[in-house]
Structure formats: structure tokens, C-alpha cells
Amino acid sequence: MTESKRALITGITGQDGSYLSEFLLEKGYEVHGIIRRTSTFNTDRIDHIYVDPHSPNARLFLHYGDLTDGTTLRRILEEVQPIEIYNLGAQSHVRVSFDSPEYTVDTVGMGTLRLLEAIRDYQRRTGIKVRFYQAGSSEMFGKVLEIPQKETTPFYPRSPYACAKVYAHWQTVNYRESYEMFACNGILFNHESPRRGETFVTRKITRALARIVAGTQKKLYLGNLDAKRDWGYAKDYVKAMWMMLQHNQPDDYVVATGETHSIREFLDIAFGYVNLNWHDYVAFDSRYLRPAEVDLLIGDPARVKQKLGWQPSVTFEELVKLMVDADLAALGLTSPNGQDGKQHPRDNAHVRQGIALTVD
């Protein structure tokens, strides 16, 4: 494996990290990922692509580390010697960031700074050029000052998570301009999939719906149903990340569908797909409201389409149904279209049992 095909991913066990790992492996990369040490395995999303590192065919390797630990980040950089780094690691739940603001800012904001400093020092000492991708978020726009939101739209963050992402964004720009680093910000709008975390509203809906169909759950409790988001398919969005690092110049890009839909619309499609009326099952719970709400997000993907040739491949309705199919399949139920979920075997990989992984 050549140096030019070695990538390092923080947050590799997350939704985006798992899809990106698959994508890079298919492109012939050797992929290294950073995982946090826990007492239980949290690798369900990548178990299906993992090969024992002792195998001569192994091209996916895991390393214990954390964005709050700069020393370990530097050590991993020295060992892996990547030329592409994708910083996807974060405490990424917006509502939780209000409950754990210090930890959120430390991982999201300072974690990015630690990684940028490690890269800068590594490049200076070795002469090896590294291309860096920083995972931004549409939450940075917050209380929107322009519709739709594009790369030049002012940020108005409305949560500790969003504030930390804004800090990480500008640090990435600063390192690019100060040290001539190839560093890109991807301002990704909401992107979902069957691998989405179960506490995020879209997956919370489809998972609860499957249980309601199975007869094991009666009610689904949600907060603000009027919030509008620009929702796309995560598998499309990780391709955009890679495309940014293949371009001849580093830049910042909004990645979005250019459409906005409310949570009510998501409920309409999801429950309608299985011939149920969501009003009979959904109840309001104020605990799920944010102290400062973000009401409307819709991105303008003109630049990423024009400069990189990126296009979303899945519509909003297709995305909702894809997620419902996967959660029905996870419970052994047949989807309304007569499929059993096997049409998306990799998307369903996260429901498998974790396996023991060997890491350094």
C-alpha cells in the first residue's frame, strides 16, 4: 500500500465514519481509525468490514485515542503517517450539548485544534503533506440570517455544539491561511441513514415505528415537530468529503440537498408508509425541546456541485422509506414494498452483534 492511499479517520465508529471507511476501502485505501476505550465494544457499524490485523489482507486498523488527548493524537499520527485525515469525531448530539457543554466544546472545538497542531508539527518535521477534512455542521448557521444558507452566510450558533463547530471551522481556515495547510471545511446539512444514532430524531422515529408495528411499543415522545431541516443520505455525503480532498485547492463547501422538510413531514411519510396515522402514536414531551431552537435550515449546494461535481442520489421520501425498511428488517419484519431489508445489507450492518477487535 502506497503512502498516497493511507487515511486516518476520527469518529470511525459513527455513522459517517463507517460509510467513509467503506468508501475508502473500495477506493483501495489503507484505513486507520481512532476509537475511544470503553468497557464494551462500540464497533457495530464497522464489524462487517473489519479483518483481523494479523491477516495479510487487513486494510482497516483501529487505534485507541481521544480528541481530548493531544499526546495520543500525535503518537497515532507518527505511527500511521497518513496523507488524508478526516476529523469526524465529536459529541454530536445538539440537545445533549446543553447538558454537557464543557465536554462538548473540549472534544468538538479544542479537539480540532489539537489535531491541527499535531498535523502542523508533523508536516514541519517530516515534510509529508497532509490533507485535512473538518466536519462542519449546518447547526453553525443556527438563527439563520439568509435563506438558503451558503458558504458566505454568517454563522449564528444556537447551542454549545454549534459554537464549538464554529470555532473548529475558523481554526481550520486559520491554519490553512497561516501555514499553507490543505484543510477543508465541509458544512454538512442533516444527513441520515439506517446507521444514524438511535437518539437522533429521524432514527428515533423509524426505530419506534418498527416497534409499534411489531407491537412492542405504544407511544413515541418527541419535542418540536415544526423544526425544518435539509435532510440527505449519509452515504452520499461522505463521498463529498473525499471529493474535497481530491481537488487541487482546499476550500469550504456546503453539502446539502437544497430542500427543507419538517419533522411532521418525516412522520407523515414514515407512518404513512406502513398505513398508520402518526397522530395516534406521537406525544409531546417538553424535555426534548432545546433552550434555543433552530427553526429552519436549508442549504445551497451550488458550489460543491459546480466545483466538485457532487450530486445527492437519494430523495427525501426515499431516505425515509430506506430507514423504515432497515428498522423493520432489524426486527424480522417485512417492509411494505415486500422486501426484507436485504436490499440494504451494509446499511443493516449496525444491528449485528459486536465482535472483539484488536487495536494498538
C-alpha positions as CSV (number, residue, x, y, z in Angstrom):
1,M,0.0,0.0,0.0
2,T,1.4,3.3,-1.0
3,E,1.7,6.4,1.2
4,S,-0.8,8.2,-1.1
5,K,-3.5,5.8,-0.1
6,R,-3.4,5.9,3.7
7,A,-6.2,7.7,5.6
8,L,-6.9,8.4,9.2
9,I,-10.5,8.9,10.5
10,T,-11.6,10.2,13.9
11,G,-15.1,9.1,14.8
12,I,-14.7,6.0,12.6
13,T,-17.4,4.0,14.6
14,G,-20.0,6.7,13.9
15,Q,-22.5,6.8,11.0
16,D,-20.3,8.9,8.7
17,G,-17.1,7.1,9.8
18,S,-18.5,3.7,8.8
19,Y,-19.7,4.8,5.4
20,L,-16.4,6.7,4.7
21,S,-14.4,3.6,5.7
22,E,-16.4,1.5,3.3
23,F,-15.9,4.1,0.5
24,L,-12.2,4.5,1.1
25,L,-11.6,0.7,1.2
26,E,-13.4,0.4,-2.1
27,K,-11.0,3.1,-3.5
28,G,-8.0,1.0,-2.4
29,Y,-7.0,2.9,0.7
30,E,-5.5,1.6,3.9
31,V,-7.8,3.0,6.5
32,H,-6.9,3.8,10.1
33,G,-9.4,4.8,12.7
34,I,-9.3,6.3,16.2
35,I,-11.7,4.8,18.8
36,R,-12.2,5.6,22.4
37,R,-11.5,2.9,25.0
38,T,-14.7,1.7,26.6
39,S,-15.7,-1.4,28.7
40,T,-18.0,-2.6,25.9
41,F,-17.5,-2.7,22.2
42,N,-19.0,0.1,20.2
43,T,-17.9,-1.1,16.7
44,D,-21.2,-2.5,15.3
45,R,-21.2,-0.2,12.3
46,I,-17.8,-1.4,11.1
47,D,-17.8,-5.0,12.2
48,H,-18.7,-6.2,8.7
49,I,-15.6,-4.6,7.1
50,Y,-13.2,-5.4,9.9
51,V,-10.4,-8.0,9.2
52,D,-8.1,-9.2,11.9
53,P,-4.9,-7.1,11.7
54,H,-2.8,-10.2,11.7
55,S,-4.3,-11.1,8.3
56,P,-2.2,-10.2,5.2
57,N,-5.4,-8.9,3.7
58,A,-6.1,-6.4,6.5
59,R,-6.6,-2.8,5.4
60,L,-8.6,-1.4,8.3
61,F,-6.8,-0.7,11.5
62,L,-8.0,0.7,14.8
63,H,-6.1,2.8,17.4
64,Y,-7.2,3.8,20.9
65,G,-7.3,7.6,21.3
66,D,-9.4,10.6,22.0
67,L,-9.7,14.1,20.7
68,T,-9.2,15.3,24.3
69,D,-5.8,13.7,24.4
70,G,-3.3,15.6,22.2
71,T,-0.3,13.4,23.1
72,T,-2.0,10.3,21.8
73,L,-3.2,12.0,18.7
74,R,0.5,12.9,17.9
75,R,1.6,9.4,18.6
76,I,-1.0,7.9,16.3
77,L,-0.1,10.4,13.5
78,E,3.5,9.3,13.8
79,E,2.6,5.7,13.6
80,V,0.1,5.8,10.8
81,Q,1.7,8.5,8.7
82,P,-1.5,9.3,6.8
83,I,-1.8,11.9,4.0
84,E,-5.5,12.3,4.4
85,I,-7.2,12.9,7.7
86,Y,-11.0,13.1,8.2
87,N,-12.0,14.7,11.5
88,L,-15.5,13.2,12.1
89,G,-15.2,12.7,15.9
90,A,-17.4,14.7,18.2
91,Q,-20.0,14.8,20.9
92,S,-22.5,15.5,18.1
93,H,-25.9,15.5,19.8
94,V,-27.1,19.1,19.9
95,R,-29.6,18.7,22.8
96,V,-27.0,16.8,24.9
97,S,-24.5,19.6,24.3
98,F,-26.7,21.9,26.5
99,D,-26.3,19.3,29.3
100,S,-22.6,18.7,28.8
101,P,-21.3,21.9,27.3
102,E,-17.7,21.7,28.6
103,Y,-17.1,18.2,27.3
104,T,-18.8,19.0,24.0
105,V,-16.6,22.1,23.5
106,D,-13.5,20.2,24.5
107,T,-14.0,17.4,22.0
108,V,-15.5,19.4,19.2
109,G,-13.6,22.7,19.4
110,M,-10.4,22.0,21.2
111,G,-10.2,18.5,19.8
112,T,-10.0,20.0,16.3
113,L,-7.3,22.5,17.4
114,R,-5.2,19.6,19.0
115,L,-5.4,17.7,15.7
116,L,-4.5,20.7,13.6
117,E,-1.5,21.4,15.8
118,A,-0.4,17.8,15.6
119,I,-0.6,17.9,11.8
120,R,1.3,21.2,11.6
121,D,4.1,19.8,13.7
122,Y,4.1,16.5,11.8
123,Q,4.3,18.2,8.4
124,R,7.1,20.6,9.6
125,R,9.3,17.8,10.9
126,T,8.7,15.2,8.2
127,G,7.9,17.2,5.1
128,I,4.9,14.9,4.4
129,K,1.9,16.9,3.2
130,V,-1.4,16.0,4.9
131,R,-4.8,16.9,3.5
132,F,-7.3,17.6,6.3
133,Y,-11.1,17.4,6.3
134,Q,-13.0,19.1,9.1
135,A,-16.6,18.1,9.6
136,G,-18.7,21.2,10.0
137,S,-22.4,21.4,10.6
138,S,-25.4,23.3,9.4
139,E,-26.1,24.0,13.1
140,M,-23.4,26.7,12.8
141,F,-25.9,28.8,10.9
142,G,-28.4,28.5,13.8
143,K,-30.7,31.5,13.8
144,V,-30.5,31.9,10.1
145,L,-29.7,35.3,8.6
146,E,-30.1,34.2,5.0
147,I,-32.2,31.6,3.1
148,P,-30.8,29.4,1.7
149,Q,-27.6,29.1,3.6
150,K,-24.3,29.1,1.6
151,E,-20.6,29.3,2.3
152,T,-20.7,33.0,2.8
153,T,-23.8,33.1,5.1
154,P,-22.9,34.5,8.6
155,F,-22.9,32.0,11.4
156,Y,-25.3,32.4,14.3
157,P,-24.8,29.3,16.5
158,R,-27.5,28.4,19.0
159,S,-26.0,25.6,21.1
160,P,-22.7,24.7,22.7
161,Y,-22.2,22.1,20.0
162,A,-22.7,24.7,17.2
163,C,-20.5,27.3,18.9
164,A,-17.7,24.7,19.1
165,K,-18.2,23.8,15.5
166,V,-17.8,27.5,14.5
167,Y,-14.6,27.6,16.5
168,A,-13.3,24.5,14.7
169,H,-14.3,25.9,11.4
170,W,-12.4,29.1,11.8
171,Q,-9.4,27.4,13.3
172,T,-9.3,25.2,10.1
173,V,-9.4,28.3,7.9
174,N,-6.7,30.0,10.1
175,Y,-4.4,27.0,9.8
176,R,-5.0,26.9,6.0
177,E,-4.1,30.5,5.6
178,S,-1.3,30.7,8.2
179,Y,0.6,27.5,7.5
180,E,-0.5,26.7,3.9
181,M,-2.2,23.6,5.1
182,F,-4.5,21.7,2.7
183,A,-7.5,22.0,5.0
184,C,-11.2,21.9,4.0
185,N,-14.4,22.5,5.9
186,G,-17.4,20.6,4.9
187,I,-20.5,22.3,6.1
188,L,-22.8,19.3,6.0
189,F,-26.5,19.7,6.5
190,N,-28.5,16.9,8.2
191,H,-27.6,13.5,6.7
192,E,-29.3,10.4,7.8
193,S,-29.3,6.6,7.3
194,P,-30.2,3.4,9.0
195,R,-26.9,3.8,10.8
196,R,-27.9,7.0,12.4
197,G,-27.7,7.0,16.2
198,E,-30.9,6.0,17.9
199,T,-31.2,9.2,19.9
200,F,-31.3,11.4,16.8
201,V,-34.9,12.3,15.8
202,T,-35.0,10.6,12.4
203,R,-33.7,7.3,13.7
204,K,-35.8,7.7,16.9
205,I,-38.9,7.9,14.7
206,T,-38.1,4.9,12.4
207,R,-36.9,2.7,15.2
208,A,-40.0,3.4,17.3
209,L,-42.2,2.9,14.2
210,A,-40.8,-0.6,13.7
211,R,-41.5,-1.4,17.3
212,I,-45.0,-0.1,17.0
213,V,-45.6,-2.3,14.0
214,A,-44.2,-5.2,16.0
215,G,-46.5,-4.4,18.9
216,T,-43.7,-3.8,21.4
217,Q,-44.1,0.0,21.8
218,K,-47.2,2.1,22.0
219,K,-46.0,5.7,22.1
220,L,-43.3,7.9,20.6
221,Y,-42.4,11.0,22.5
222,L,-40.9,14.0,20.6
223,G,-40.3,17.7,21.0
224,N,-40.6,20.4,18.4
225,L,-42.3,18.9,15.3
226,D,-42.2,22.1,13.4
227,A,-38.4,22.3,13.0
228,K,-37.4,22.2,9.4
229,R,-34.2,20.6,8.1
230,D,-32.4,19.9,4.9
231,W,-32.1,16.1,5.0
232,G,-29.9,13.9,2.8
233,Y,-28.4,10.4,2.7
234,A,-25.2,10.0,4.7
235,K,-23.7,7.7,2.1
236,D,-23.8,10.5,-0.5
237,Y,-22.3,13.0,1.9
238,V,-19.1,11.0,2.8
239,K,-18.4,10.9,-0.9
240,A,-18.4,14.7,-0.9
241,M,-15.8,14.7,2.0
242,W,-13.5,12.6,-0.2
243,M,-14.0,14.8,-3.2
244,M,-13.0,17.9,-1.3
245,L,-9.6,16.4,-0.5
246,Q,-9.0,15.3,-4.1
247,H,-9.5,18.8,-5.5
248,N,-6.4,20.8,-6.5
249,Q,-7.2,23.6,-4.0
250,P,-8.5,23.5,-0.4
251,D,-11.9,25.2,0.1
252,D,-15.0,25.2,2.2
253,Y,-18.3,23.7,0.9
254,V,-21.9,23.5,1.9
255,V,-23.2,20.0,1.3
256,A,-27.0,19.8,1.1
257,T,-30.0,18.8,-1.0
258,G,-31.4,22.3,-1.3
259,E,-34.8,21.2,0.1
260,T,-36.2,21.6,3.6
261,H,-38.8,19.4,5.3
262,S,-40.3,19.5,8.8
263,I,-40.4,16.7,11.3
264,R,-44.1,16.5,10.7
265,E,-43.4,15.7,7.1
266,F,-40.9,13.0,8.1
267,L,-43.7,11.5,10.3
268,D,-46.2,11.7,7.5
269,I,-44.0,9.7,5.2
270,A,-42.8,7.2,7.7
271,F,-46.1,6.3,9.3
272,G,-48.0,6.6,6.0
273,Y,-45.6,4.0,4.5
274,V,-46.9,1.4,6.9
275,N,-50.5,2.7,6.7
276,L,-50.6,4.2,10.2
277,N,-51.6,7.7,11.4
278,W,-48.8,9.2,13.4
279,H,-51.2,11.3,15.4
280,D,-52.4,8.1,17.1
281,Y,-48.9,7.3,18.4
282,V,-46.8,10.5,18.8
283,A,-46.9,12.5,22.0
284,F,-45.2,15.8,23.0
285,D,-42.5,15.9,25.7
286,S,-41.0,19.3,26.6
287,R,-37.8,17.6,27.8
288,Y,-36.8,17.2,24.1
289,L,-37.0,20.9,23.4
290,R,-33.8,22.9,23.2
291,P,-33.2,26.0,25.3
292,A,-32.5,27.9,22.0
293,E,-34.2,26.4,18.9
294,V,-33.1,26.3,15.3
295,D,-36.3,26.6,13.3
296,L,-35.2,26.4,9.7
297,L,-32.2,25.1,7.8
298,I,-31.8,24.8,4.0
299,G,-28.5,24.6,2.2
300,D,-27.4,25.9,-1.1
301,P,-25.1,23.2,-2.6
302,A,-24.3,25.2,-5.8
303,R,-20.5,25.4,-5.1
304,V,-20.0,21.7,-4.3
305,K,-22.0,20.8,-7.4
306,Q,-20.2,23.2,-9.7
307,K,-16.6,22.8,-8.4
308,L,-16.6,19.1,-7.4
309,G,-19.4,17.6,-9.5
310,W,-21.2,16.2,-6.4
311,Q,-24.9,15.3,-6.5
312,P,-27.2,13.7,-4.0
313,S,-28.6,10.4,-5.2
314,V,-31.5,9.8,-2.7
315,T,-34.7,11.8,-2.4
316,F,-36.2,12.8,1.0
317,E,-39.0,10.3,0.6
318,E,-36.7,7.5,-0.5
319,L,-34.5,8.2,2.5
320,V,-37.3,7.9,5.0
321,K,-38.5,4.7,3.5
322,L,-35.0,3.3,3.4
323,M,-34.6,3.9,7.1
324,V,-38.1,2.4,7.9
325,D,-37.2,-0.7,5.8
326,A,-34.0,-1.2,7.7
327,D,-35.5,-0.9,11.2
328,L,-38.4,-3.2,10.2
329,A,-35.8,-5.7,8.9
330,A,-33.9,-5.4,12.2
331,L,-37.0,-6.8,14.0
332,G,-37.5,-9.5,11.3
333,L,-40.4,-7.7,9.8
334,T,-41.1,-7.4,6.0
335,S,-41.3,-3.9,4.6
336,P,-44.4,-2.5,2.9
337,N,-42.7,-2.9,-0.5
338,G,-42.3,-6.7,0.1
339,Q,-38.6,-6.5,0.8
340,D,-37.0,-7.9,3.9
341,G,-34.2,-5.4,4.3
342,K,-31.6,-7.5,2.4
343,Q,-31.6,-4.9,-0.4
344,H,-29.5,-2.7,2.0
345,P,-27.3,-5.4,3.7
346,R,-24.5,-3.0,4.6
347,D,-26.9,-0.3,5.9
348,N,-28.2,-3.0,8.3
349,A,-24.8,-4.0,9.4
350,H,-25.1,-1.9,12.6
351,V,-27.7,-4.3,14.0
352,R,-25.2,-7.2,14.2
353,Q,-23.5,-8.2,17.4
354,G,-20.2,-6.6,18.2
355,I,-17.0,-8.7,17.8
356,A,-13.7,-8.5,19.6
357,L,-11.4,-6.2,17.7
358,T,-7.6,-5.9,18.1
359,V,-6.3,-2.4,18.4
360,D,-2.9,-1.0,19.2
